[in-house]
Amino acid sequence: MERTGLLTDRYELTMLDSFVRDGSVDRPAVFEAFARRLPDGRRYGMLGGLGRLLDAIEAFTFDDDDVRWLQDEGVVSEQTAAWLRDFRFRGDVDGYREGDLYFPGSPVLAVTGTLGECLLLETIVLSILNHDTAIASAAARMVDAAKGRPIIEMGSRRTHEEAAVATARAAYVAGFGSTSNLAAGRRHGVPTAGTAAHAFTLAHDTEADAFRSQVEALGAGTTLLVDTYDIAQGIRTAVEVAGPELGAVRLDSGDLAEESHKARVLLDSLGATSTRIVVTSDLDEFVIAALADAPIDGYGVGTRVATGSGHPTASMVYKLVAIADGDGEPMRPVAKKSKDKASVGGRKHPYREYDATGILRAEWFTGQGSPTPGPDARPVQVPLVRGGEVVHRPTLDEVRAFAASTLTSLPADARGVAAGPPYLTTTLREDSAMTDSKRALIVVDVQNDFVEGGSLGVAGGREVAGRISEHLAGHAADYAVIAASRDWHHASDSNGGHFHEPGEDPNYVTTWPVHCVQGEAGSEYAPELETGAVTHHVVKGMGVPAYSAFEGVTDAGERLLDVLKAAGVTEVDVTGIATDYCVRATALDAREAGFGVRLLAGLHAGVAPESSAAALDELATAGVEVQR
């Protein structure tokens, strides 16, 4: 592999130059890669590109010409140039295996070494992981939608020539059966497939001549493209030329559901009952799912797996999380506190829990220096690099098999193509053996429709959302459970009389304007609320009126009360919107369930001053500690 040292951003080397000059370049440090969130509507992600990244780390060096050019460009000083001439990564890397699932907050990669060597890897880590993970995550959804029918990756003409090779590899990891890209076959061993395009047919005097030429070259088992002129006539000609043992026909235009049904009937009438039907033409997971009942035997996917129109960015980031003040000094956690981009400091150790049937039920991480949790907690990261040497080299087919097994660990509802919240969120957790905390935090309905600008916007809602985020950034580790609830109402439905009837005005007591409809922007968390530390997402009001978070269920279908009891929670802090309605109802239900309850000062907002004041008095009378 060619050297990869210059596949980086200039500012990585200008930072390095400063570290070399001030003597801090060799301080021990840890960097981690993770995604704060999944693309909208995605319930899981699949890690891609790890094998390529490990090769790139091995090749991350600079020769004399590289260093001389950096000096000529004024990027580095002579002192740093000398440092680079001897550079190769000599640290350790741990991470999730390629093909593994990840969720918001999952620490998919941990890089340990000196400040300088870890820093230099940032761009190459993010360049490879962001691209290949986006491809793999989209491809995995398409594979699930195909329900066992094979998919050919054929997007080479829609992206950069090198990105095309990486795309084919990542799609194969996620479960695609083959690729049209020969370089991917040569470099990575991905099976290749392909026969002919419309130009081949057009280059012959007749369609029959084209089919005859292809069959003579590739045999009767080939796939003939039958929609250059007329599909029905193309199928008749294909069977006439190749015989009833024709391998497959390909449809690349028209209403694929309708045309595939007609093609199946026609093929069967011609005796070609074993001839398969393959379809192409701007397919993605949604189109494939819609074609589930059509008599289709395979798919060809190009544009929507190879380009951004089919796979939103993975949004991976690479952050310094721990650093020592010198050799022999202990690592101290460091973290960003900026709004919407806060991070959790310290080296993290992720774990998972599965139920008796092998379904993934929880993922969390312990903090730096925490003891190992109990036997039911399975570690997620594996050693990848030790002392600069790669120690993890599974074959591509082993990675592919592992990726397939990870998908089976998701419940069926998390594997569908319908939009929804992330199935899990990975956050800091201390097992009961490590902490005496029995306290939970409930964040009630901090949603777009309940803050300024929403259909039921509350004054001060956005400010409260930001304050809750600040509270989480500093106190997430204080809680055994952090639950966030959302109204999640049905569309085109009064939700049991909760929405006002058409033609009538809402009374703002028992009937309300339409709000927080599933899948619409108003139902999503307000952007000022950072949800990375949330351990359980609760939805409520699906077809019925609902105010208290205790009326909802988690992504896994659990009642909030059951979650709190299972975690041994005895004390509950309540925050959110609105003080006089859903916050009030949640706090009262928590008291009725026997919990000690605090309403945290400054972390809730009400609809009206009078009703909010009355709610606070009612809560205090019920035994809630109302902080003022």
Secondary structure as a PSIPRED ss2 file (coil, helix, strand):
# PSIPRED VFORMAT (PSIPRED V4.0)

   1 M C   1.000  0.000  0.000
   2 E C   1.000  0.000  0.000
   3 R C   1.000  0.000  0.000
   4 T C   1.000  0.000  0.000
   5 G C   1.000  0.000  0.000
   6 L C   1.000  0.000  0.000
   7 L C   1.000  0.000  0.000
   8 T C   1.000  0.000  0.000
   9 D C   1.000  0.000  0.000
  10 R H   0.000  1.000  0.000
  11 Y H   0.000  1.000  0.000
  12 E H   0.000  1.000  0.000
  13 L H   0.000  1.000  0.000
  14 T H   0.000  1.000  0.000
  15 M H   0.000  1.000  0.000
  16 L H   0.000  1.000  0.000
  17 D H   0.000  1.000  0.000
  18 S H   0.000  1.000  0.000
  19 F H   0.000  1.000  0.000
  20 V H   0.000  1.000  0.000
  21 R H   0.000  1.000  0.000
  22 D H   0.000  1.000  0.000
  23 G C   1.000  0.000  0.000
  24 S C   1.000  0.000  0.000
  25 V C   1.000  0.000  0.000
  26 D C   1.000  0.000  0.000
  27 R C   1.000  0.000  0.000
  28 P E   0.000  0.000  1.000
  29 A E   0.000  0.000  1.000
  30 V E   0.000  0.000  1.000
  31 F E   0.000  0.000  1.000
  32 E E   0.000  0.000  1.000
  33 A E   0.000  0.000  1.000
  34 F E   0.000  0.000  1.000
  35 A E   0.000  0.000  1.000
  36 R C   1.000  0.000  0.000
  37 R C   1.000  0.000  0.000
  38 L C   1.000  0.000  0.000
  39 P C   1.000  0.000  0.000
  40 D C   1.000  0.000  0.000
  41 G C   1.000  0.000  0.000
  42 R C   1.000  0.000  0.000
  43 R C   1.000  0.000  0.000
  44 Y C   1.000  0.000  0.000
  45 G E   0.000  0.000  1.000
  46 M E   0.000  0.000  1.000
  47 L C   1.000  0.000  0.000
  48 G C   1.000  0.000  0.000
  49 G C   1.000  0.000  0.000
  50 L H   0.000  1.000  0.000
  51 G H   0.000  1.000  0.000
  52 R H   0.000  1.000  0.000
  53 L H   0.000  1.000  0.000
  54 L H   0.000  1.000  0.000
  55 D H   0.000  1.000  0.000
  56 A H   0.000  1.000  0.000
  57 I H   0.000  1.000  0.000
  58 E H   0.000  1.000  0.000
  59 A C   1.000  0.000  0.000
  60 F C   1.000  0.000  0.000
  61 T C   1.000  0.000  0.000
  62 F C   1.000  0.000  0.000
  63 D C   1.000  0.000  0.000
  64 D H   0.000  1.000  0.000
  65 D H   0.000  1.000  0.000
  66 D H   0.000  1.000  0.000
  67 V H   0.000  1.000  0.000
  68 R H   0.000  1.000  0.000
  69 W H   0.000  1.000  0.000
  70 L H   0.000  1.000  0.000
  71 Q H   0.000  1.000  0.000
  72 D H   0.000  1.000  0.000
  73 E C   1.000  0.000  0.000
  74 G C   1.000  0.000  0.000
  75 V C   1.000  0.000  0.000
  76 V C   1.000  0.000  0.000
  77 S C   1.000  0.000  0.000
  78 E H   0.000  1.000  0.000
  79 Q H   0.000  1.000  0.000
  80 T H   0.000  1.000  0.000
  81 A H   0.000  1.000  0.000
  82 A H   0.000  1.000  0.000
  83 W H   0.000  1.000  0.000
  84 L H   0.000  1.000  0.000
  85 R H   0.000  1.000  0.000
  86 D C   1.000  0.000  0.000
  87 F C   1.000  0.000  0.000
  88 R C   1.000  0.000  0.000
  89 F C   1.000  0.000  0.000
  90 R C   1.000  0.000  0.000
  91 G C   1.000  0.000  0.000
  92 D E   0.000  0.000  1.000
  93 V E   0.000  0.000  1.000
  94 D E   0.000  0.000  1.000
  95 G E   0.000  0.000  1.000
  96 Y C   1.000  0.000  0.000
  97 R C   1.000  0.000  0.000
  98 E C   1.000  0.000  0.000
  99 G C   1.000  0.000  0.000
 100 D C   1.000  0.000  0.000
 101 L E   0.000  0.000  1.000
 102 Y E   0.000  0.000  1.000
 103 F C   1.000  0.000  0.000
 104 P C   1.000  0.000  0.000
 105 G C   1.000  0.000  0.000
 106 S C   1.000  0.000  0.000
 107 P C   1.000  0.000  0.000
 108 V C   1.000  0.000  0.000
 109 L E   0.000  0.000  1.000
 110 A E   0.000  0.000  1.000
 111 V E   0.000  0.000  1.000
 112 T E   0.000  0.000  1.000
 113 G E   0.000  0.000  1.000
 114 T E   0.000  0.000  1.000
 115 L H   0.000  1.000  0.000
 116 G H   0.000  1.000  0.000
 117 E H   0.000  1.000  0.000
 118 C H   0.000  1.000  0.000
 119 L H   0.000  1.000  0.000
 120 L H   0.000  1.000  0.000
 121 L C   1.000  0.000  0.000
 122 E H   0.000  1.000  0.000
 123 T H   0.000  1.000  0.000
 124 I H   0.000  1.000  0.000
 125 V H   0.000  1.000  0.000
 126 L H   0.000  1.000  0.000
 127 S H   0.000  1.000  0.000
 128 I H   0.000  1.000  0.000
 129 L H   0.000  1.000  0.000
 130 N H   0.000  1.000  0.000
 131 H H   0.000  1.000  0.000
 132 D H   0.000  1.000  0.000
 133 T H   0.000  1.000  0.000
 134 A H   0.000  1.000  0.000
 135 I H   0.000  1.000  0.000
 136 A H   0.000  1.000  0.000
 137 S H   0.000  1.000  0.000
 138 A H   0.000  1.000  0.000
 139 A H   0.000  1.000  0.000
 140 A H   0.000  1.000  0.000
 141 R H   0.000  1.000  0.000
 142 M H   0.000  1.000  0.000
 143 V H   0.000  1.000  0.000
 144 D H   0.000  1.000  0.000
 145 A H   0.000  1.000  0.000
 146 A H   0.000  1.000  0.000
 147 K C   1.000  0.000  0.000
 148 G C   1.000  0.000  0.000
 149 R C   1.000  0.000  0.000
 150 P C   1.000  0.000  0.000
 151 I E   0.000  0.000  1.000
 152 I E   0.000  0.000  1.000
 153 E E   0.000  0.000  1.000
 154 M C   1.000  0.000  0.000
 155 G C   1.000  0.000  0.000
 156 S H   0.000  1.000  0.000
 157 R H   0.000  1.000  0.000
 158 R H   0.000  1.000  0.000
 159 T C   1.000  0.000  0.000
 160 H C   1.000  0.000  0.000
 161 E H   0.000  1.000  0.000
 162 E H   0.000  1.000  0.000
 163 A H   0.000  1.000  0.000
 164 A H   0.000  1.000  0.000
 165 V H   0.000  1.000  0.000
 166 A H   0.000  1.000  0.000
 167 T H   0.000  1.000  0.000
 168 A H   0.000  1.000  0.000
 169 R H   0.000  1.000  0.000
 170 A H   0.000  1.000  0.000
 171 A H   0.000  1.000  0.000
 172 Y H   0.000  1.000  0.000
 173 V H   0.000  1.000  0.000
 174 A H   0.000  1.000  0.000
 175 G C   1.000  0.000  0.000
 176 F C   1.000  0.000  0.000
 177 G C   1.000  0.000  0.000
 178 S E   0.000  0.000  1.000
 179 T E   0.000  0.000  1.000
 180 S C   1.000  0.000  0.000
 181 N C   1.000  0.000  0.000
 182 L H   0.000  1.000  0.000
 183 A H   0.000  1.000  0.000
 184 A H   0.000  1.000  0.000
 185 G H   0.000  1.000  0.000
 186 R H   0.000  1.000  0.000
 187 R H   0.000  1.000  0.000
 188 H H   0.000  1.000  0.000
 189 G C   1.000  0.000  0.000
 190 V C   1.000  0.000  0.000
 191 P C   1.000  0.000  0.000
 192 T E   0.000  0.000  1.000
 193 A C   1.000  0.000  0.000
 194 G C   1.000  0.000  0.000
 195 T C   1.000  0.000  0.000
 196 A C   1.000  0.000  0.000
 197 A C   1.000  0.000  0.000
 198 H H   0.000  1.000  0.000
 199 A H   0.000  1.000  0.000
 200 F H   0.000  1.000  0.000
 201 T H   0.000  1.000  0.000
 202 L H   0.000  1.000  0.000
 203 A C   1.000  0.000  0.000
 204 H C   1.000  0.000  0.000
 205 D C   1.000  0.000  0.000
 206 T C   1.000  0.000  0.000
 207 E H   0.000  1.000  0.000
 208 A H   0.000  1.000  0.000
 209 D H   0.000  1.000  0.000
 210 A H   0.000  1.000  0.000
 211 F H   0.000  1.000  0.000
 212 R H   0.000  1.000  0.000
 213 S H   0.000  1.000  0.000
 214 Q H   0.000  1.000  0.000
 215 V H   0.000  1.000  0.000
 216 E H   0.000  1.000  0.000
 217 A H   0.000  1.000  0.000
 218 L H   0.000  1.000  0.000
 219 G C   1.000  0.000  0.000
 220 A C   1.000  0.000  0.000
 221 G C   1.000  0.000  0.000
 222 T C   1.000  0.000  0.000
 223 T E   0.000  0.000  1.000
 224 L E   0.000  0.000  1.000
 225 L E   0.000  0.000  1.000
 226 V C   1.000  0.000  0.000
 227 D C   1.000  0.000  0.000
 228 T C   1.000  0.000  0.000
 229 Y C   1.000  0.000  0.000
 230 D C   1.000  0.000  0.000
 231 I H   0.000  1.000  0.000
 232 A H   0.000  1.000  0.000
 233 Q H   0.000  1.000  0.000
 234 G H   0.000  1.000  0.000
 235 I H   0.000  1.000  0.000
 236 R H   0.000  1.000  0.000
 237 T H   0.000  1.000  0.000
 238 A H   0.000  1.000  0.000
 239 V H   0.000  1.000  0.000
 240 E H   0.000  1.000  0.000
 241 V H   0.000  1.000  0.000
 242 A H   0.000  1.000  0.000
 243 G C   1.000  0.000  0.000
 244 P C   1.000  0.000  0.000
 245 E C   1.000  0.000  0.000
 246 L C   1.000  0.000  0.000
 247 G C   1.000  0.000  0.000
 248 A E   0.000  0.000  1.000
 249 V E   0.000  0.000  1.000
 250 R E   0.000  0.000  1.000
 251 L E   0.000  0.000  1.000
 252 D C   1.000  0.000  0.000
 253 S C   1.000  0.000  0.000
 254 G C   1.000  0.000  0.000
 255 D C   1.000  0.000  0.000
 256 L H   0.000  1.000  0.000
 257 A H   0.000  1.000  0.000
 258 E H   0.000  1.000  0.000
 259 E H   0.000  1.000  0.000
 260 S H   0.000  1.000  0.000
 261 H H   0.000  1.000  0.000
 262 K H   0.000  1.000  0.000
 263 A H   0.000  1.000  0.000
 264 R H   0.000  1.000  0.000
 265 V H   0.000  1.000  0.000
 266 L H   0.000  1.000  0.000
 267 L H   0.000  1.000  0.000
 268 D H   0.000  1.000  0.000
 269 S H   0.000  1.000  0.000
 270 L C   1.000  0.000  0.000
 271 G C   1.000  0.000  0.000
 272 A C   1.000  0.000  0.000
 273 T C   1.000  0.000  0.000
 274 S C   1.000  0.000  0.000
 275 T C   1.000  0.000  0.000
 276 R E   0.000  0.000  1.000
 277 I E   0.000  0.000  1.000
 278 V E   0.000  0.000  1.000
 279 V E   0.000  0.000  1.000
 280 T C   1.000  0.000  0.000
 281 S C   1.000  0.000  0.000
 282 D C   1.000  0.000  0.000
 283 L C   1.000  0.000  0.000
 284 D C   1.000  0.000  0.000
 285 E H   0.000  1.000  0.000
 286 F H   0.000  1.000  0.000
 287 V H   0.000  1.000  0.000
 288 I H   0.000  1.000  0.000
 289 A H   0.000  1.000  0.000
 290 A H   0.000  1.000  0.000
 291 L C   1.000  0.000  0.000
 292 A C   1.000  0.000  0.000
 293 D C   1.000  0.000  0.000
 294 A C   1.000  0.000  0.000
 295 P C   1.000  0.000  0.000
 296 I C   1.000  0.000  0.000
 297 D C   1.000  0.000  0.000
 298 G E   0.000  0.000  1.000
 299 Y E   0.000  0.000  1.000
 300 G E   0.000  0.000  1.000
 301 V E   0.000  0.000  1.000
 302 G C   1.000  0.000  0.000
 303 T H   0.000  1.000  0.000
 304 R H   0.000  1.000  0.000
 305 V H   0.000  1.000  0.000
 306 A H   0.000  1.000  0.000
 307 T C   1.000  0.000  0.000
 308 G C   1.000  0.000  0.000
 309 S C   1.000  0.000  0.000
 310 G C   1.000  0.000  0.000
 311 H C   1.000  0.000  0.000
 312 P C   1.000  0.000  0.000
 313 T C   1.000  0.000  0.000
 314 A C   1.000  0.000  0.000
 315 S C   1.000  0.000  0.000
 316 M E   0.000  0.000  1.000
 317 V E   0.000  0.000  1.000
 318 Y E   0.000  0.000  1.000
 319 K E   0.000  0.000  1.000
 320 L E   0.000  0.000  1.000
 321 V E   0.000  0.000  1.000
 322 A E   0.000  0.000  1.000
 323 I E   0.000  0.000  1.000
 324 A E   0.000  0.000  1.000
 325 D C   1.000  0.000  0.000
 326 G C   1.000  0.000  0.000
 327 D C   1.000  0.000  0.000
 328 G C   1.000  0.000  0.000
 329 E C   1.000  0.000  0.000
 330 P C   1.000  0.000  0.000
 331 M E   0.000  0.000  1.000
 332 R E   0.000  0.000  1.000
 333 P E   0.000  0.000  1.000
 334 V C   1.000  0.000  0.000
 335 A C   1.000  0.000  0.000
 336 K C   1.000  0.000  0.000
 337 K C   1.000  0.000  0.000
 338 S C   1.000  0.000  0.000
 339 K C   1.000  0.000  0.000
 340 D C   1.000  0.000  0.000
 341 K C   1.000  0.000  0.000
 342 A C   1.000  0.000  0.000
 343 S C   1.000  0.000  0.000
 344 V C   1.000  0.000  0.000
 345 G C   1.000  0.000  0.000
 346 G C   1.000  0.000  0.000
 347 R C   1.000  0.000  0.000
 348 K C   1.000  0.000  0.000
 349 H E   0.000  0.000  1.000
 350 P E   0.000  0.000  1.000
 351 Y E   0.000  0.000  1.000
 352 R E   0.000  0.000  1.000
 353 E E   0.000  0.000  1.000
 354 Y E   0.000  0.000  1.000
 355 D C   1.000  0.000  0.000
 356 A C   1.000  0.000  0.000
 357 T C   1.000  0.000  0.000
 358 G C   1.000  0.000  0.000
 359 I C   1.000  0.000  0.000
 360 L E   0.000  0.000  1.000
 361 R E   0.000  0.000  1.000
 362 A E   0.000  0.000  1.000
 363 E E   0.000  0.000  1.000
 364 W E   0.000  0.000  1.000
 365 F E   0.000  0.000  1.000
 366 T E   0.000  0.000  1.000
 367 G C   1.000  0.000  0.000
 368 Q C   1.000  0.000  0.000
 369 G C   1.000  0.000  0.000
 370 S C   1.000  0.000  0.000
 371 P C   1.000  0.000  0.000
 372 T C   1.000  0.000  0.000
 373 P C   1.000  0.000  0.000
 374 G C   1.000  0.000  0.000
 375 P C   1.000  0.000  0.000
 376 D C   1.000  0.000  0.000
 377 A C   1.000  0.000  0.000
 378 R E   0.000  0.000  1.000
 379 P E   0.000  0.000  1.000
 380 V C   1.000  0.000  0.000
 381 Q C   1.000  0.000  0.000
 382 V E   0.000  0.000  1.000
 383 P E   0.000  0.000  1.000
 384 L E   0.000  0.000  1.000
 385 V E   0.000  0.000  1.000
 386 R E   0.000  0.000  1.000
 387 G C   1.000  0.000  0.000
 388 G C   1.000  0.000  0.000
 389 E E   0.000  0.000  1.000
 390 V E   0.000  0.000  1.000
 391 V C   1.000  0.000  0.000
 392 H C   1.000  0.000  0.000
 393 R C   1.000  0.000  0.000
 394 P C   1.000  0.000  0.000
 395 T C   1.000  0.000  0.000
 396 L H   0.000  1.000  0.000
 397 D H   0.000  1.000  0.000
 398 E H   0.000  1.000  0.000
 399 V H   0.000  1.000  0.000
 400 R H   0.000  1.000  0.000
 401 A H   0.000  1.000  0.000
 402 F H   0.000  1.000  0.000
 403 A H   0.000  1.000  0.000
 404 A H   0.000  1.000  0.000
 405 S H   0.000  1.000  0.000
 406 T H   0.000  1.000  0.000
 407 L H   0.000  1.000  0.000
 408 T C   1.000  0.000  0.000
 409 S C   1.000  0.000  0.000
 410 L C   1.000  0.000  0.000
 411 P C   1.000  0.000  0.000
 412 A H   0.000  1.000  0.000
 413 D H   0.000  1.000  0.000
 414 A H   0.000  1.000  0.000
 415 R H   0.000  1.000  0.000
 416 G C   1.000  0.000  0.000
 417 V C   1.000  0.000  0.000
 418 A C   1.000  0.000  0.000
 419 A C   1.000  0.000  0.000
 420 G C   1.000  0.000  0.000
 421 P C   1.000  0.000  0.000
 422 P C   1.000  0.000  0.000
 423 Y C   1.000  0.000  0.000
 424 L C   1.000  0.000  0.000
 425 T C   1.000  0.000  0.000
 426 T C   1.000  0.000  0.000
 427 T E   0.000  0.000  1.000
 428 L E   0.000  0.000  1.000
 429 R C   1.000  0.000  0.000
 430 E C   1.000  0.000  0.000
 431 D C   1.000  0.000  0.000
 432 S C   1.000  0.000  0.000
 433 A C   1.000  0.000  0.000
 434 M C   1.000  0.000  0.000
 435 T C   1.000  0.000  0.000
 436 D C   1.000  0.000  0.000
 437 S C   1.000  0.000  0.000
 438 K C   1.000  0.000  0.000
 439 R E   0.000  0.000  1.000
 440 A E   0.000  0.000  1.000
 441 L E   0.000  0.000  1.000
 442 I E   0.000  0.000  1.000
 443 V E   0.000  0.000  1.000
 444 V E   0.000  0.000  1.000
 445 D C   1.000  0.000  0.000
 446 V C   1.000  0.000  0.000
 447 Q E   0.000  0.000  1.000
 448 N H   0.000  1.000  0.000
 449 D H   0.000  1.000  0.000
 450 F H   0.000  1.000  0.000
 451 V C   1.000  0.000  0.000
 452 E C   1.000  0.000  0.000
 453 G C   1.000  0.000  0.000
 454 G C   1.000  0.000  0.000
 455 S C   1.000  0.000  0.000
 456 L C   1.000  0.000  0.000
 457 G C   1.000  0.000  0.000
 458 V C   1.000  0.000  0.000
 459 A C   1.000  0.000  0.000
 460 G C   1.000  0.000  0.000
 461 G H   0.000  1.000  0.000
 462 R H   0.000  1.000  0.000
 463 E H   0.000  1.000  0.000
 464 V H   0.000  1.000  0.000
 465 A H   0.000  1.000  0.000
 466 G H   0.000  1.000  0.000
 467 R H   0.000  1.000  0.000
 468 I H   0.000  1.000  0.000
 469 S H   0.000  1.000  0.000
 470 E H   0.000  1.000  0.000
 471 H H   0.000  1.000  0.000
 472 L H   0.000  1.000  0.000
 473 A H   0.000  1.000  0.000
 474 G H   0.000  1.000  0.000
 475 H H   0.000  1.000  0.000
 476 A H   0.000  1.000  0.000
 477 A H   0.000  1.000  0.000
 478 D H   0.000  1.000  0.000
 479 Y C   1.000  0.000  0.000
 480 A C   1.000  0.000  0.000
 481 V E   0.000  0.000  1.000
 482 I E   0.000  0.000  1.000
 483 A E   0.000  0.000  1.000
 484 A E   0.000  0.000  1.000
 485 S E   0.000  0.000  1.000
 486 R E   0.000  0.000  1.000
 487 D E   0.000  0.000  1.000
 488 W C   1.000  0.000  0.000
 489 H E   0.000  0.000  1.000
 490 H C   1.000  0.000  0.000
 491 A C   1.000  0.000  0.000
 492 S C   1.000  0.000  0.000
 493 D C   1.000  0.000  0.000
 494 S C   1.000  0.000  0.000
 495 N C   1.000  0.000  0.000
 496 G C   1.000  0.000  0.000
 497 G C   1.000  0.000  0.000
 498 H C   1.000  0.000  0.000
 499 F E   0.000  0.000  1.000
 500 H C   1.000  0.000  0.000
 501 E C   1.000  0.000  0.000
 502 P C   1.000  0.000  0.000
 503 G C   1.000  0.000  0.000
 504 E C   1.000  0.000  0.000
 505 D C   1.000  0.000  0.000
 506 P C   1.000  0.000  0.000
 507 N C   1.000  0.000  0.000
 508 Y C   1.000  0.000  0.000
 509 V C   1.000  0.000  0.000
 510 T C   1.000  0.000  0.000
 511 T C   1.000  0.000  0.000
 512 W E   0.000  0.000  1.000
 513 P C   1.000  0.000  0.000
 514 V C   1.000  0.000  0.000
 515 H C   1.000  0.000  0.000
 516 C C   1.000  0.000  0.000
 517 V E   0.000  0.000  1.000
 518 Q C   1.000  0.000  0.000
 519 G C   1.000  0.000  0.000
 520 E C   1.000  0.000  0.000
 521 A H   0.000  1.000  0.000
 522 G H   0.000  1.000  0.000
 523 S H   0.000  1.000  0.000
 524 E C   1.000  0.000  0.000
 525 Y E   0.000  0.000  1.000
 526 A C   1.000  0.000  0.000
 527 P C   1.000  0.000  0.000
 528 E C   1.000  0.000  0.000
 529 L C   1.000  0.000  0.000
 530 E C   1.000  0.000  0.000
 531 T C   1.000  0.000  0.000
 532 G C   1.000  0.000  0.000
 533 A C   1.000  0.000  0.000
 534 V C   1.000  0.000  0.000
 535 T C   1.000  0.000  0.000
 536 H E   0.000  0.000  1.000
 537 H E   0.000  0.000  1.000
 538 V E   0.000  0.000  1.000
 539 V E   0.000  0.000  1.000
 540 K E   0.000  0.000  1.000
 541 G C   1.000  0.000  0.000
 542 M C   1.000  0.000  0.000
 543 G C   1.000  0.000  0.000
 544 V C   1.000  0.000  0.000
 545 P C   1.000  0.000  0.000
 546 A C   1.000  0.000  0.000
 547 Y C   1.000  0.000  0.000
 548 S C   1.000  0.000  0.000
 549 A H   0.000  1.000  0.000
 550 F H   0.000  1.000  0.000
 551 E H   0.000  1.000  0.000
 552 G C   1.000  0.000  0.000
 553 V E   0.000  0.000  1.000
 554 T E   0.000  0.000  1.000
 555 D C   1.000  0.000  0.000
 556 A C   1.000  0.000  0.000
 557 G C   1.000  0.000  0.000
 558 E C   1.000  0.000  0.000
 559 R E   0.000  0.000  1.000
 560 L H   0.000  1.000  0.000
 561 L H   0.000  1.000  0.000
 562 D H   0.000  1.000  0.000
 563 V H   0.000  1.000  0.000
 564 L H   0.000  1.000  0.000
 565 K H   0.000  1.000  0.000
 566 A H   0.000  1.000  0.000
 567 A C   1.000  0.000  0.000
 568 G C   1.000  0.000  0.000
 569 V C   1.000  0.000  0.000
 570 T C   1.000  0.000  0.000
 571 E E   0.000  0.000  1.000
 572 V E   0.000  0.000  1.000
 573 D E   0.000  0.000  1.000
 574 V E   0.000  0.000  1.000
 575 T E   0.000  0.000  1.000
 576 G E   0.000  0.000  1.000
 577 I E   0.000  0.000  1.000
 578 A C   1.000  0.000  0.000
 579 T H   0.000  1.000  0.000
 580 D H   0.000  1.000  0.000
 581 Y H   0.000  1.000  0.000
 582 C H   0.000  1.000  0.000
 583 V H   0.000  1.000  0.000
 584 R H   0.000  1.000  0.000
 585 A H   0.000  1.000  0.000
 586 T H   0.000  1.000  0.000
 587 A H   0.000  1.000  0.000
 588 L H   0.000  1.000  0.000
 589 D H   0.000  1.000  0.000
 590 A H   0.000  1.000  0.000
 591 R H   0.000  1.000  0.000
 592 E H   0.000  1.000  0.000
 593 A C   1.000  0.000  0.000
 594 G C   1.000  0.000  0.000
 595 F C   1.000  0.000  0.000
 596 G E   0.000  0.000  1.000
 597 V E   0.000  0.000  1.000
 598 R E   0.000  0.000  1.000
 599 L E   0.000  0.000  1.000
 600 L E   0.000  0.000  1.000
 601 A E   0.000  0.000  1.000
 602 G E   0.000  0.000  1.000
 603 L E   0.000  0.000  1.000
 604 H E   0.000  0.000  1.000
 605 A E   0.000  0.000  1.000
 606 G C   1.000  0.000  0.000
 607 V C   1.000  0.000  0.000
 608 A C   1.000  0.000  0.000
 609 P H   0.000  1.000  0.000
 610 E H   0.000  1.000  0.000
 611 S H   0.000  1.000  0.000
 612 S H   0.000  1.000  0.000
 613 A H   0.000  1.000  0.000
 614 A H   0.000  1.000  0.000
 615 A H   0.000  1.000  0.000
 616 L H   0.000  1.000  0.000
 617 D H   0.000  1.000  0.000
 618 E H   0.000  1.000  0.000
 619 L H   0.000  1.000  0.000
 620 A H   0.000  1.000  0.000
 621 T H   0.000  1.000  0.000
 622 A C   1.000  0.000  0.000
 623 G C   1.000  0.000  0.000
 624 V C   1.000  0.000  0.000
 625 E E   0.000  0.000  1.000
 626 V E   0.000  0.000  1.000
 627 Q C   1.000  0.000  0.000
 628 R C   1.000  0.000  0.000
